[in-house]
Amino acid sequence: MIIPSTLAQKLATPLKIASVTINSRVLQSPLSGVTDLVFRRLVRRYAPESMTYTEMVNATELSQMKKLPRLMDIAPDEQPISIQLFDCRPDFMAQAAIKAVKEGAQTVDINMGCPVNKITKRGGGSKLLREPEVAIALVQEVKRAVDVPVTVKTRLGWNDQEINIIEFAQRMEEAGADMITIHGRTREQGYTGKARWEFIAEVKKRLTIPVIANGDIFSLEDALRCLQVTQADGVMCSRGTLGYPFLVGEIDYFLKTGEMPTYPTINQRLECAKEHLQGLWEYKGYRGILQSRKHLAWYCKGFEGASELRDKCSRIESVEEGFDLLDSAKQLTIDN
């Protein structure tokens, strides 16, 4: 697997986000209901120098809480880490950013790309692509409030008739954003169709701040193709890490060494699933068991009997039940 030498040299160096230096060009995307402390710990095991993100936090709701939500939990040794916020109110966003920095966030990320209705109806997420003046105010207000880099994650536009990412990204940089991550789809696309990396390439040509490419990164090969097309400063992994927290580390290893990573066996993946289940139970109790059902389903793929195992894992009621199912699958792969 070969990438141009000049690009390879750049990607093997640290990523500079204003005053913060990250020793990796591969980032773990914030994912609602996924990137909690337990999941991030697994990702970081294989990619200790990569930036990870919390699940996104509603700035307005945060302002009304007496106690910080668990979404903002950061382990004492968990660096580099960013807290992602969403809202359309600059004052609440600034207050939330201050709290995020106090919790240990090295950067504050503003979500301007989430396509989900309950977010866009509140004026947040990808709705900001239609409200660039509000987006500018958010960046400016947060920049005034905190002394860490402020970053933006967004999409190509609202729909195919409103792809405005080039102008939007330029305005975010002018407003003071220190980095921008672009998911190569429109809001209307959601997660359907293909990510159009060529638009990210056009943005990269025009900006001086780091541009991170996102969308359809499911393997090391995907990441390298994306980087060649976009010439971006790094890649952000999202859905490719569901049930596979090894991905960020695999890409990071190749970019730093030029060598192919050692891929996990099926049994190693199932053992990781057990650890994930145990971690969620210890961290969240029975609610963690309920949340683990979807995670275990994501781990169960690519081997004989995976479909049946997914179905059973989707109904577990205890750690012991989950362990029994996963251990049975491990034994089956050994026997075969």
LUMROTOR-395003 format. One line per 8 residues: number of its first residue (from 1); their letters; for each residue x, y, z of N, C-alpha, C. Coordinates in pm, whole numbers, padded with zeros to 5 digits. Layout:
LUMROTOR-395003
NUM) A) X,Y,Z,X,Y,Z,X,Y,Z ~ ...
end
This chain:
LUMROTOR-395003
1) MIIPSTLA) 00085,-00119,00000,00000,00000,00000,00089,00125,00000 ~ 00078,00207,-00104,00170,00319,-00122,00091,00449,-00129 ~ 00141,00552,-00061,00086,00686,-00073,00202,00778,-00111 ~ 00176,00888,-00182,00283,00978,-00225,00373,01019,-00109 ~ 00502,01028,-00134,00599,01052,-00028,00576,01183,00046 ~ 00539,01288,-00028,00518,01417,00038,00399,01411,00134 ~ 00293,01342,00090,00175,01327,00176,00209,01237,00295 ~ 00282,01130,00270,00321,01039,00378,00404,01110,00483
9) QKLATPLK) 00495,01196,00440,00579,01269,00534,00495,01362,00621 ~ 00398,01430,00560,00312,01519,00637,00231,01441,00739 ~ 00175,01329,00697,00086,01252,00783,00159,01181,00897 ~ 00291,01169,00885,00370,01107,00991,00412,01207,01098 ~ 00381,01335,01076,00418,01439,01172,00298,01473,01261 ~ 00320,01539,01374,00210,01576,01463,00111,01672,01396 ~ -00011,01670,01444,-00117,01760,01399,-00121,01880,01493 ~ -00107,01998,01439,-00110,02119,01521,-00245,02188,01507
17) IASVTINS) -00314,02200,01619,-00443,02270,01623,-00419,02395,01708 ~ -00381,02503,01643,-00344,02627,01714,-00237,02595,01819 ~ -00268,02613,01947,-00169,02594,02052,-00151,02449,02097 ~ -00235,02359,02044,-00231,02219,02087,-00167,02132,01978 ~ -00077,02046,02021,-00012,01953,01929,-00057,01811,01961 ~ -00108,01742,01860,-00156,01604,01874,-00063,01513,01794 ~ -00012,01411,01858,00084,01321,01791,00015,01213,01710 ~ -00090,01250,01640,-00163,01157,01555,-00249,01236,01458
25) RVLQSPLS) -00262,01184,01337,-00347,01246,01236,-00480,01173,01221 ~ -00510,01085,01316,-00633,01006,01311,-00714,01036,01436 ~ -00840,01072,01420,-00925,01113,01531,-01046,01022,01541 ~ -01092,01002,01663,-01216,00926,01688,-01332,01023,01698 ~ -01427,01011,01609,-01542,01101,01604,-01630,01091,01727 ~ -01692,01203,01766,-01798,01195,01867,-01918,01122,01807 ~ -01974,01028,01883,-02090,00952,01838,-02189,00942,01952 ~ -02308,00994,01930,-02410,00993,02034,-02445,00850,02075
33) GVTDLVFR) -02445,00825,02206,-02478,00695,02257,-02367,00593,02241 ~ -02248,00638,02201,-02137,00545,02176,-02008,00587,02246 ~ -01963,00711,02222,-01828,00748,02264,-01822,00794,02409 ~ -01872,00707,02496,-01859,00736,02639,-01718,00697,02686 ~ -01694,00713,02814,-01562,00687,02870,-01517,00543,02845 ~ -01609,00448,02852,-01575,00307,02833,-01527,00281,02691 ~ -01600,00331,02593,-01564,00313,02453,-01432,00382,02422 ~ -01417,00505,02469,-01294,00580,02440,-01172,00509,02498
41) RLVRRYAP) -01189,00446,02613,-01076,00373,02674,-01029,00261,02583 ~ -01122,00192,02517,-01086,00085,02426,-01015,00140,02301 ~ -01068,00249,02247,-01004,00311,02131,-00862,00354,02165 ~ -00848,00415,02281,-00718,00470,02320,-00614,00361,02347 ~ -00657,00244,02381,-00562,00134,02401,-00481,00110,02275 ~ -00546,00120,02159,-00478,00093,02032,-00430,00221,01964 ~ -00477,00334,02011,-00437,00463,01953,-00416,00563,02067 ~ -00312,00543,02149,-00295,00624,02270,-00272,00772,02246
49) ESMTYTEM) -00229,00808,02124,-00198,00950,02098,-00305,01019,02014 ~ -00411,00948,01981,-00516,01006,01897,-00615,01088,01979 ~ -00671,01191,01917,-00774,01272,01981,-00906,01195,01980 ~ -00970,01189,02096,-01105,01134,02105,-01201,01243,02150 ~ -01329,01219,02129,-01432,01318,02159,-01542,01256,02244 ~ -01598,01336,02333,-01715,01293,02408,-01837,01291,02317 ~ -01943,01232,02365,-02072,01249,02298,-02109,01397,02305 ~ -02189,01444,02209,-02221,01586,02208,-02312,01624,02324
57) VNATELSQ) -02288,01744,02376,-02358,01794,02493,-02442,01915,02454 ~ -02567,01918,02497,-02657,02030,02472,-02620,02146,02564 ~ -02573,02256,02509,-02525,02368,02590,-02637,02431,02673 ~ -02757,02444,02617,-02868,02504,02691,-02907,02417,02810 ~ -02920,02286,02787,-02955,02196,02897,-02846,02197,03003 ~ -02721,02206,02961,-02610,02208,03056,-02620,02329,03148 ~ -02666,02442,03095,-02676,02565,03174,-02781,02553,03283 ~ -02874,02459,03266,-02983,02442,03362,-02957,02331,03464
65) MKKLPRLM) -02844,02262,03449,-02813,02150,03536,-02729,02196,03656 ~ -02759,02140,03770,-02679,02168,03889,-02553,02081,03891 ~ -02562,01966,03824,-02452,01871,03820,-02417,01840,03675 ~ -02288,01830,03646,-02247,01801,03509,-02295,01662,03467 ~ -02339,01647,03343,-02387,01516,03297,-02270,01419,03276 ~ -02301,01291,03280,-02197,01191,03259,-02136,01198,03119 ~ -02208,01261,03027,-02154,01279,02892,-02021,01352,02896 ~ -02000,01431,03001,-01878,01511,03010,-01771,01446,03098
73) DIAPDEQP) -01795,01324,03141,-01695,01254,03222,-01566,01236,03143 ~ -01456,01275,03203,-01324,01255,03143,-01234,01193,03249 ~ -01167,01085,03214,-01075,01022,03307,-00953,01111,03327 ~ -00891,01107,03446,-00776,01194,03475,-00661,01180,03376 ~ -00642,01059,03323,-00529,01036,03231,-00573,01034,03085 ~ -00692,01084,03058,-00750,01074,02923,-00716,01196,02838 ~ -00602,01193,02776,-00560,01300,02688,-00495,01238,02564 ~ -00510,01301,02447,-00587,01422,02420,-00738,01394,02409
81) ISIQLFDC) -00817,01491,02454,-00963,01475,02458,-01031,01608,02427 ~ -01142,01600,02357,-01222,01719,02327,-01366,01693,02370 ~ -01434,01796,02413,-01577,01788,02443,-01653,01858,02332 ~ -01752,01788,02275,-01830,01847,02168,-01961,01904,02222 ~ -01994,02025,02180,-02115,02094,02223,-02204,02122,02103 ~ -02335,02131,02129,-02425,02178,02023,-02526,02274,02082 ~ -02565,02372,02002,-02665,02471,02040,-02670,02576,01930 ~ -02762,02673,01946,-02765,02786,01854,-02759,02917,01931
89) RPDFMAQA) -02734,02909,02063,-02730,03027,02149,-02585,03055,02190 ~ -02525,03158,02138,-02384,03185,02167,-02352,03198,02315 ~ -02441,03262,02393,-02410,03281,02535,-02407,03148,02609 ~ -02506,03061,02585,-02506,02930,02649,-02388,02845,02601 ~ -02355,02857,02474,-02242,02781,02421,-02112,02823,02488 ~ -02096,02951,02510,-01975,03002,02576,-01966,02951,02720 ~ -02079,02954,02792,-02081,02904,02929,-02047,02755,02933 ~ -02101,02680,02839,-02075,02537,02833,-01928,02510,02800
97) AIKAVKEG) -01871,02592,02714,-01730,02575,02677,-01639,02595,02798 ~ -01672,02692,02880,-01593,02716,03002,-01596,02593,03092 ~ -01715,02533,03108,-01727,02412,03189,-01649,02296,03127 ~ -01652,02288,02995,-01581,02180,02926,-01430,02189,02951 ~ -01378,02309,02946,-01234,02327,02968,-01198,02294,03113 ~ -01285,02332,03206,-01260,02299,03348,-01258,02149,03371 ~ -01336,02076,03289,-01338,01930,03301,-01215,01864,03240 ~ -01138,01939,03162,-01016,01884,03105,-01008,01879,02954
105) AQTVDINM) -01109,01935,02885,-01106,01934,02739,-00990,02017,02685 ~ -00913,01958,02594,-00802,02031,02533,-00848,02118,02417 ~ -00959,02082,02358,-01023,02166,02257,-01173,02159,02282 ~ -01245,02258,02229,-01391,02257,02234,-01441,02248,02090 ~ -01522,02147,02062,-01573,02125,01927,-01720,02165,01920 ~ -01755,02240,01819,-01894,02283,01799,-01957,02199,01689 ~ -02064,02130,01722,-02131,02045,01624,-02218,02130,01532 ~ -02182,02129,01404,-02260,02198,01301,-02297,02101,01190
113) GCPVNKIT) -02303,01972,01223,-02328,01873,01120,-02431,01767,01152 ~ -02471,01753,01278,-02565,01646,01313,-02694,01661,01231 ~ -02738,01553,01161,-02856,01564,01075,-02988,01529,01144 ~ -02982,01486,01270,-03101,01435,01339,-03203,01546,01363 ~ -03329,01517,01338,-03436,01618,01348,-03442,01686,01484 ~ -03429,01609,01592,-03444,01669,01725,-03333,01769,01754 ~ -03223,01760,01681,-03113,01857,01696,-03134,01976,01604 ~ -03166,01951,01478,-03183,02061,01382,-03305,02147,01415
121) KRGGGSKL) -03410,02085,01473,-03529,02163,01510,-03500,02264,01620 ~ -03395,02237,01697,-03353,02330,01801,-03256,02435,01748 ~ -03226,02427,01619,-03136,02525,01558,-02992,02484,01561 ~ -02963,02362,01611,-02825,02316,01620,-02789,02222,01507 ~ -02671,02161,01519,-02626,02065,01419,-02620,02125,01280 ~ -02663,02048,01180,-02650,02092,01041,-02743,02208,01005 ~ -02838,02242,01093,-02922,02360,01065,-02835,02486,01055 ~ -02721,02484,01121,-02632,02601,01118,-02573,02626,00980
129) LREPEVAI) -02574,02524,00894,-02530,02545,00757,-02623,02642,00684 ~ -02747,02650,00731,-02844,02744,00675,-02845,02877,00751 ~ -02772,02882,00861,-02767,03002,00944,-02622,03041,00972 ~ -02547,03075,00866,-02403,03101,00885,-02373,03214,00982 ~ -02461,03314,00991,-02435,03425,01085,-02441,03376,01229 ~ -02533,03285,01256,-02542,03226,01389,-02417,03142,01416 ~ -02375,03064,01317,-02255,02981,01331,-02133,03068,01360 ~ -02122,03180,01292,-02011,03272,01316,-02013,03323,01459
137) ALVQEVKR) -02131,03362,01504,-02145,03414,01641,-02106,03309,01744 ~ -02143,03183,01718,-02108,03075,01811,-01956,03062,01824 ~ -01888,03059,01711,-01743,03045,01712,-01678,03164,01783 ~ -01722,03282,01749,-01663,03403,01808,-01684,03409,01959 ~ -01803,03375,02004,-01834,03383,02147,-01755,03279,02225 ~ -01744,03159,02171,-01667,03054,02239,-01519,03090,02241 ~ -01470,03147,02132,-01330,03189,02127,-01299,03291,02236 ~ -01394,03381,02260,-01373,03482,02363,-01379,03422,02503
145) AVDVPVTV) -01449,03311,02517,-01474,03254,02649,-01363,03162,02699 ~ -01293,03094,02608,-01193,02995,02650,-01059,03021,02583 ~ -00955,02964,02643,-00821,02983,02588,-00765,02856,02525 ~ -00854,02763,02487,-00812,02643,02414,-00865,02654,02271 ~ -00810,02576,02179,-00858,02581,02041,-01007,02548,02030 ~ -01073,02616,01939,-01216,02595,01911,-01227,02536,01771 ~ -01293,02423,01759,-01302,02354,01631,-01448,02336,01591 ~ -01469,02302,01465,-01604,02286,01409,-01612,02154,01334
153) KTRLGWND) -01724,02084,01350,-01753,01964,01270,-01883,01988,01195 ~ -01878,01969,01062,-01994,02003,00981,-02007,01911,00861 ~ -02100,01945,00772,-02128,01867,00651,-02115,01954,00526 ~ -02147,01896,00410,-02132,01968,00284,-02236,02078,00266 ~ -02353,02058,00324,-02463,02152,00306,-02592,02086,00352 ~ -02701,02159,00336,-02830,02107,00381,-02879,01997,00288 ~ -02868,02018,00157,-02905,01919,00057,-02823,01945,-00069 ~ -02849,01869,-00175,-02769,01885,-00297,-02785,02021,-00361
161) QEINIIEF) -02898,02087,-00336,-02920,02221,-00393,-02856,02330,-00307 ~ -02812,02294,-00188,-02754,02393,-00097,-02617,02347,-00044 ~ -02532,02299,-00132,-02396,02263,-00091,-02315,02392,-00083 ~ -02292,02437,00038,-02225,02565,00060,-02100,02553,00147 ~ -02042,02433,00148,-01933,02406,00241,-01810,02493,00217 ~ -01779,02527,00093,-01658,02605,00070,-01669,02743,00134 ~ -01778,02813,00104,-01797,02945,00165,-01814,02934,00316 ~ -01890,02833,00360,-01916,02816,00503,-01785,02792,00579
169) AQRMEEAG) -01701,02704,00527,-01574,02674,00592,-01484,02797,00598 ~ -01483,02873,00489,-01402,02995,00488,-01450,03094,00595 ~ -01580,03102,00611,-01634,03195,00712,-01607,03145,00854 ~ -01604,03014,00872,-01570,02961,01005,-01424,02993,01038 ~ -01337,02980,00940,-01196,03015,00964,-01183,03164,00995 ~ -01253,03248,00921,-01248,03392,00946,-01303,03427,01085 ~ -01400,03347,01131,-01459,03372,01263,-01365,03332,01376 ~ -01265,03249,01344,-01168,03210,01446,-01157,03061,01471
177) ADMITIHG) -01229,02978,01396,-01217,02833,01415,-01073,02790,01389 ~ -01024,02701,01474,-00885,02656,01465,-00869,02527,01387 ~ -00978,02459,01358,-00977,02337,01276,-01120,02309,01234 ~ -01135,02246,01118,-01269,02207,01074,-01266,02063,01026 ~ -01364,01986,01071,-01383,01849,01025,-01506,01846,00937 ~ -01493,01785,00820,-01604,01784,00724,-01646,01642,00691 ~ -01774,01612,00720,-01834,01487,00678,-01881,01508,00534 ~ -01835,01421,00444,-01861,01441,00302,-02000,01407,00255
185) RTREQGYT) -02101,01438,00334,-02240,01419,00295,-02321,01544,00332 ~ -02437,01559,00270,-02528,01666,00308,-02615,01620,00423 ~ -02686,01715,00481,-02780,01679,00589,-02888,01586,00535 ~ -02937,01614,00415,-03044,01533,00357,-03000,01389,00336 ~ -02874,01368,00302,-02823,01233,00283,-02823,01152,00411 ~ -02807,01217,00523,-02792,01142,00647,-02665,01059,00640 ~ -02684,00926,00639,-02569,00836,00625,-02586,00745,00504 ~ -02668,00791,00407,-02691,00714,00286,-02601,00762,00174
193) GKARWEFI) -02594,00682,00068,-02510,00720,-00045,-02362,00721,-00006 ~ -02281,00778,-00093,-02137,00783,-00068,-02094,00921,-00021 ~ -01992,00922,00063,-01932,01049,00103,-01857,01107,-00017 ~ -01877,01235,-00042,-01816,01300,-00158,-01691,01376,-00114 ~ -01583,01302,-00111,-01456,01355,-00062,-01403,01469,-00147 ~ -01447,01476,-00273,-01393,01581,-00361,-01426,01721,-00311 ~ -01537,01737,-00240,-01570,01868,-00183,-01475,01903,-00069 ~ -01433,01803,00006,-01336,01828,00113,-01204,01873,00053
201) AEVKKRLT) -01168,01815,-00060,-01045,01855,-00130,-01050,02002,-00170 ~ -01165,02049,-00215,-01179,02189,-00255,-01166,02282,-00134 ~ -01222,02240,-00021,-01208,02320,00100,-01062,02327,00143 ~ -00993,02213,00138,-00854,02207,00180,-00768,02306,00101 ~ -00798,02324,-00026,-00720,02416,-00111,-00733,02561,-00065 ~ -00842,02593,00005,-00873,02733,00035,-00847,02773,00180 ~ -00830,02678,00269,-00813,02710,00411,-00669,02694,00456 ~ -00635,02769,00560,-00502,02755,00619,-00506,02674,00749
209) IPVIANGD) -00622,02668,00813,-00636,02586,00934,-00645,02439,00894 ~ -00618,02345,00987,-00629,02203,00953,-00769,02165,00909 ~ -00775,02081,00807,-00901,02027,00756,-00896,01876,00774 ~ -00995,01822,00846,-01002,01679,00873,-01116,01619,00791 ~ -01087,01509,00722,-01186,01443,00637,-01260,01335,00715 ~ -01391,01327,00693,-01477,01234,00765,-01581,01179,00669 ~ -01617,01053,00689,-01720,00991,00607,-01667,00873,00528 ~ -01727,00755,00551,-01692,00632,00480,-01550,00585,00508
217) IFSLEDAL) -01504,00603,00631,-01373,00549,00671,-01400,00422,00751 ~ -01401,00308,00680,-01431,00180,00744,-01310,00088,00750 ~ -01198,00131,00691,-01078,00048,00689,-00956,00135,00666 ~ -00840,00076,00686,-00715,00146,00655,-00712,00188,00509 ~ -00756,00100,00421,-00757,00132,00278,-00847,00251,00248 ~ -00963,00257,00313,-01054,00371,00295,-00984,00501,00338 ~ -00917,00497,00452,-00851,00617,00504,-00744,00667,00408 ~ -00667,00576,00351,-00560,00617,00260,-00617,00675,00130
225) RCLQVTQA) -00724,00613,00079,-00788,00669,-00041,-00842,00808,-00013 ~ -00906,00822,00102,-00963,00951,00140,-00854,01058,00150 ~ -00744,01025,00212,-00635,01122,00228,-00573,01159,00094 ~ -00565,01064,00002,-00510,01096,-00131,-00604,01186,-00209 ~ -00735,01160,-00198,-00833,01241,-00270,-00840,01382,-00212 ~ -00845,01391,-00081,-00871,01520,-00015,-00746,01600,00016 ~ -00631,01532,00030,-00508,01596,00078,-00530,01660,00215 ~ -00626,01606,00289,-00661,01660,00420,-00547,01641,00520
233) DGVMCSRG) -00560,01711,00632,-00457,01705,00736,-00474,01584,00827 ~ -00581,01510,00810,-00605,01391,00889,-00742,01335,00858 ~ -00774,01222,00920,-00905,01162,00901,-00971,01139,01037 ~ -01102,01142,01037,-01179,01114,01157,-01264,00991,01131 ~ -01251,00892,01218,-01327,00767,01205,-01457,00778,01284 ~ -01564,00730,01225,-01695,00734,01291,-01755,00595,01298 ~ -01848,00565,01207,-01920,00437,01214,-01829,00316,01196 ~ -01713,00336,01136,-01619,00225,01117,-01566,00168,01246
241) TLGYPFLV) -01581,00242,01356,-01531,00192,01484,-01639,00124,01567 ~ -01762,00119,01517,-01870,00053,01590,-01843,-00098,01593 ~ -01820,-00151,01711,-01784,-00291,01723,-01643,-00320,01677 ~ -01565,-00214,01651,-01428,-00233,01604,-01342,-00115,01650 ~ -01315,-00106,01781,-01237,00006,01833,-01090,00001,01797 ~ -01052,-00096,01714,-00914,-00110,01670,-00880,-00017,01553 ~ -00981,00034,01482,-00959,00101,01354,-00870,00224,01363 ~ -00895,00311,01459,-00815,00433,01472,-00668,00398,01488
249) GEIDYFLK) -00642,00299,01572,-00503,00258,01595,-00439,00196,01472 ~ -00516,00121,01394,-00461,00060,01273,-00416,00166,01173 ~ -00500,00267,01155,-00465,00374,01061,-00347,00455,01114 ~ -00353,00487,01241,-00246,00564,01304,-00112,00492,01292 ~ -00112,00363,01314,00012,00284,01307,00071,00290,01166 ~ -00013,00274,01066,00038,00277,00928,00094,00415,00892 ~ 00023,00520,00929,00069,00654,00894,00203,00686,00960 ~ 00226,00633,01079,00351,00662,01150,00467,00574,01107
257) TGEMPTYP) 00436,00451,01065,00543,00356,01036,00554,00314,00890 ~ 00444,00327,00815,00444,00276,00678,00429,00126,00672 ~ 00405,00063,00787,00391,-00082,00794,00246,-00121,00818 ~ 00209,-00238,00766,00073,-00287,00787,00053,-00326,00932 ~ -00062,-00292,00990,-00089,-00331,01129,-00122,-00479,01139 ~ -00118,-00531,01259,-00164,-00667,01285,-00312,-00661,01319 ~ -00394,-00724,01237,-00538,-00717,01257,-00584,-00817,01362 ~ -00685,-00782,01441,-00732,-00874,01546,-00802,-00996,01488
265) TINQRLEC) -00787,-01107,01556,-00860,-01228,01519,-01005,-01214,01566 ~ -01089,-01306,01521,-01228,-01306,01565,-01235,-01320,01717 ~ -01154,-01408,01771,-01157,-01428,01916,-01111,-01304,01992 ~ -01015,-01233,01938,-00971,-01109,02003,-01082,-01004,01998 ~ -01156,-01000,01889,-01269,-00908,01880,-01378,-00944,01981 ~ -01404,-01072,01997,-01506,-01115,02093,-01460,-01092,02236 ~ -01332,-01106,02261,-01278,-01077,02394,-01291,-00928,02424 ~ -01270,-00846,02323,-01288,-00702,02339,-01435,-00670,02368
273) AKEHLQGL) -01526,-00743,02303,-01670,-00725,02329,-01702,-00755,02475 ~ -01641,-00860,02529,-01663,-00894,02670,-01614,-00782,02761 ~ -01498,-00727,02728,-01443,-00618,02809,-01532,-00494,02801 ~ -01586,-00470,02683,-01676,-00355,02663,-01802,-00373,02750 ~ -01858,-00493,02746,-01976,-00524,02826,-01947,-00507,02975 ~ -01838,-00561,03021,-01802,-00550,03162,-01784,-00404,03202 ~ -01718,-00327,03115,-01695,-00186,03144,-01823,-00106,03155 ~ -01918,-00134,03066,-02046,-00063,03071,-02124,-00098,03197
281) WEYKGYRG) -02117,-00224,03238,-02185,-00266,03361,-02125,-00194,03482 ~ -01993,-00189,03489,-01927,-00126,03604,-01951,00025,03605 ~ -01964,00084,03489,-01977,00230,03479,-02122,00277,03493 ~ -02217,00198,03441,-02355,00246,03434,-02458,00151,03495 ~ -02414,00037,03543,-02509,-00057,03601,-02599,-00119,03496 ~ -02725,-00143,03533,-02817,-00210,03440,-02838,-00130,03312 ~ -02835,00002,03323,-02847,00084,03201,-02732,00051,03104 ~ -02616,00020,03160,-02503,-00019,03076,-02527,-00151,03006
289) ILQSRKHL) -02597,-00243,03074,-02632,-00370,03011,-02722,-00345,02890 ~ -02821,-00258,02909,-02912,-00226,02798,-02836,-00161,02682 ~ -02745,-00071,02714,-02668,-00006,02609,-02573,-00103,02540 ~ -02527,-00203,02615,-02429,-00297,02559,-02489,-00382,02448 ~ -02620,-00397,02446,-02683,-00483,02347,-02647,-00441,02204 ~ -02653,-00311,02177,-02620,-00265,02042,-02471,-00281,02014 ~ -02388,-00256,02116,-02244,-00271,02097,-02209,-00416,02064 ~ -02265,-00510,02139,-02236,-00651,02114,-02281,-00692,01975
297) AWYCKGFE) -02393,-00638,01930,-02441,-00669,01795,-02340,-00621,01691 ~ -02279,-00505,01716,-02179,-00453,01622,-02053,-00540,01620 ~ -02017,-00595,01733,-01899,-00683,01737,-01924,-00813,01663 ~ -02048,-00858,01660,-02080,-00990,01605,-02104,-00982,01455 ~ -01999,-00985,01380,-02010,-00982,01234,-01883,-01043,01174 ~ -01900,-01100,01055,-01783,-01150,00983,-01741,-01291,01019 ~ -01828,-01369,01084,-01793,-01507,01114,-01920,-01592,01117 ~ -01902,-01723,01104,-02016,-01813,01100,-02095,-01807,01230
305) GASELRDK) -02225,-01793,01218,-02311,-01787,01335,-02327,-01647,01392 ~ -02268,-01546,01326,-02272,-01409,01379,-02414,-01355,01385 ~ -02495,-01386,01285,-02631,-01333,01280,-02713,-01385,01398 ~ -02703,-01513,01426,-02777,-01571,01538,-02726,-01514,01671 ~ -02594,-01497,01679,-02535,-01442,01801,-02582,-01298,01824 ~ -02589,-01220,01718,-02638,-01081,01729,-02778,-01079,01787 ~ -02862,-01167,01737,-03000,-01172,01784,-03006,-01203,01933 ~ -02927,-01297,01978,-02927,-01334,02119,-02868,-01223,02207
313) CSRIESVE) -02763,-01160,02157,-02699,-01053,02235,-02790,-00932,02250 ~ -02882,-00916,02158,-02973,-00801,02164,-03076,-00813,02275 ~ -03074,-00927,02346,-03172,-00947,02452,-03109,-00981,02587 ~ -02979,-00965,02600,-02915,-01005,02726,-02963,-00919,02843 ~ -02962,-00979,02960,-03006,-00911,03081,-02895,-00901,03187 ~ -02779,-00961,03159,-02672,-00959,03257,-02537,-00977,03189 ~ -02431,-00943,03262,-02295,-00964,03213,-02272,-01113,03190 ~ -02316,-01195,03285,-02293,-01339,03276,-02356,-01398,03150
321) EGFDLLDS) -02477,-01351,03119,-02545,-01401,02999,-02467,-01362,02874 ~ -02420,-01239,02870,-02340,-01194,02756,-02210,-01271,02743 ~ -02143,-01293,02856,-02017,-01368,02855,-02038,-01510,02802 ~ -02145,-01573,02847,-02172,-01711,02803,-02190,-01716,02651 ~ -02263,-01621,02597,-02286,-01619,02452,-02157,-01596,02376 ~ -02078,-01499,02421,-01955,-01465,02351,-01852,-01576,02364 ~ -01845,-01640,02482,-01751,-01751,02500,-01789,-01871,02413 ~ -01918,-01894,02397,-01964,-02002,02310,-01921,-01976,02166
329) AKQLTIDN) -01931,-01850,02124,-01890,-01814,01988,-01739,-01829,01972 ~ -01664,-01792,02075,-01518,-01807,02070,-01481,-01954,02056 ~ -01547,-02041,02132,-01518,-02184,02124,-01550,-02239,01986 ~ -01659,-02188,01927,-01699,-02234,01795,-01593,-02199,01691 ~ -01536,-02077,01700,-01434,-02037,01603,-01307,-02119,01621 ~ -01277,-02159,01745,-01160,-02242,01771,-01183,-02382,01709 ~ -01302,-02437,01732,-01334,-02571,01682,-01333,-02577,01530 ~ -01371,-02463,01468,-01374,-02461,01321,-01240,-02423,01263
end
